[in-house]
Amino acid sequence: MSDSPARIRELLALYRRTHYGIALPDGADATLRVGALPSRPIADWIGANDLAVYLTACNPRSQALSDVDNAARMDALRERLRDANARWLEGRAGIPGESWSEASLLVAGIDIADADHLARDFEQDAALVVTCDRRIVLRLYRGDWLTHVGGAVDVEWADPA
């Protein structure tokens, strides 16, 4: 399924407006944003890992599924992460003032190739890449979007599958 240029621009604008929430181990909440630096508590949690990736298994290819279907997909993602000995924090992504939100995870302890594999397996258009010392970028998995997005500074492209 290919998206129209207007739909691609709309989705990218939504990704950039989204607040990517995280429940920290101490009970506090943190928010990630495309183009922003991660907060000190997030950087501390990432620690010695090179990076963390904010992933979801919900709503594949940006097509809404039921809460039950999305919950089952998130359970499957968590199981895959347990098998990989990854660690994660629970999160929820959404746009303030809008009703849409979806469960997500901030994952550390896997490399970017493994994160790419998971994102593709769960049919995601994008994920966030979070490192301690650089701005958060949107990692895209849809090669058919390349001509419509180009080389924005807050976007990086995964290698083709």
N, C-alpha and C positions, 0 to 999 in steps of 0.2 A: 504494500500500500504506500503510495507516494502522497505527500502533503503538498498543498498549493503553497506558492511563495507567501501569500497572505497568512496562511495558517502557521507557517514556519516562523514568520516575524512575530505573530501573536504568541506562540509558545515561548520563544526566546524572551520576549518582554515579560511574560508571566514568570519564567525562571528567574529573571533578574529582580522582579518585585517580591518574590517569595522570601519569607523568613523561615529559615531552616532551624527549627528548635531542637535542643538537646537537653536531656535530663542528666546533669552531672552527678558523679558518685556521691558528692556531699549533700545532695538534695536540691542544690541550686539549679537554675535554668540558664542556658546560654543560647545565643542565636548566631547562626552563620549567615552571611550574605555574600552573593557573588560580587567579587571585586574588593571585598573588605579583608583586612587582616583578621586572623582568628584571635579571640580573646586570650589572655594569659592562662586562664584555667583550661581552655581547650589545648593550647600549646603544651602546657604541663602534662595533660593527659596523654597526648600523642607521644611525648617523651622521646625515647631513643628510636622509636620507629621513624622511618623517613617521611611517612605521610599517613594521612587517614582519608577515607573516602566516605562521603555521605551517599548512601544507597537506599533504594526502596525496591520492593518487588510488586508494588501496587500499580494498578491501572496501566497495563502494558501498552506501549505505543501511544500513551496519553489518551487511552480509551477507558472510560469509567467502568469499573466492575462493582459488584455488590460488596458490602462490608464483609460478608462471609467469605467470598472469593478472595478478597484482598487479605483478610486475616490468614487464610490458608497459605497464600503465597508468601506472606511474611514469616509464617512458621517454617516453611520450606527454606527460605533464605537463612533464617537463624540456624537451622539444622546444618546447612552447608557450611556456615561460618564455624559452628562447633567442630565439624569434621576437619576444618582447616586450622584449628587451634587459634582462631582469630579472637579478638576481644572487641566489644562494641558497647556503645551507649544508645539507649532508646531515644528516638526523636519523633517529631511530628512537623511536617512542612505545611505551610499555609500562607495565605496573604491576609494581613490584618484587614478586618472589616468585610471579608468575604467568607462564604460558607465552606468552600472547598478546603480540605486538608487531607493529608495522608501520612500514615505511619512510615517511619524511615529509621535508619540506623547510621551512626557514625562509627566506622569500622577501622580498626588499626590491626597491624600484625599480618597483613597480606600485602603482596606487591601489586603494582598497578596492573600488571598482566592478569593477575587473578581477579582483581576488581573488574577489569574489562570483561573477563569471561563471565562473571556473575551478572553484570549489567546486561550483557547480551542474552544470557540464558533466561533472564527474567524480562526480556524484551523492553528494556528501558531506552529512552531517547538520550538520556543524559544522567550524569552524576556530578557531584562536587568533589574536587580534589583540594584537600586541606593540608598545608604544610605549616610548620611553625613560623617560618620567616618570609613567607611570600603571600601575596593576595590570593584569595580563594578563586579558583577558576571553575568554569562549567566545562566538563569533559563530554563531548558529543560523540554519539555512536551511529549517527545517521549520515552516511556518506552522501546520500542524495540531497542533504541540506547544504553541502559545502558551497555550491555556487550562490546560494542565497544568504550565507552568513559571512563568508570570507574570513579575514584574519583579525577579528575583534580581539582586543587585548585581554578580555575576560573569558575567552573561549580557547580550549585546546581540543584537538581531534585525536580520538583513539585510532590506532592503526586499523586498517580494514581487517575484518574477521577472516 
